[in-house]
């Protein structure tokens, strides 16, 4: 859609870290990759859609932060003073970090 193209207009590269198995290091790899790209002077966004254990906020020490909604959508959490890493995670939408995500059907899809 037009809105999606507009939102992603400034994005030059998209990397997908995916596995059909849990516990193989997807979150660790994503975090280390984001930090390495930040060190190289790049701006990075992480979309953490891990329903079973969204750990990216904890790994980047922003687990106590909150996302906010504005007219154009959700405002991500930024990491560090230079704000070179932006994070959107299901973990920010849970009341407690150990809560389970119990979305089913259309919500999960």
Secondary structure, 3 states (H helix, E strand, C coil): CHHHHHHCCCCCCCCCCCCCCCCCCHHHHHHHHHHHHHHCCCCEEEEECCCCCCCHHHHCCCCCCCCEEECCEEECEEECCCCCEEEEEHHHHCCCCCCCCCCCCCCCC
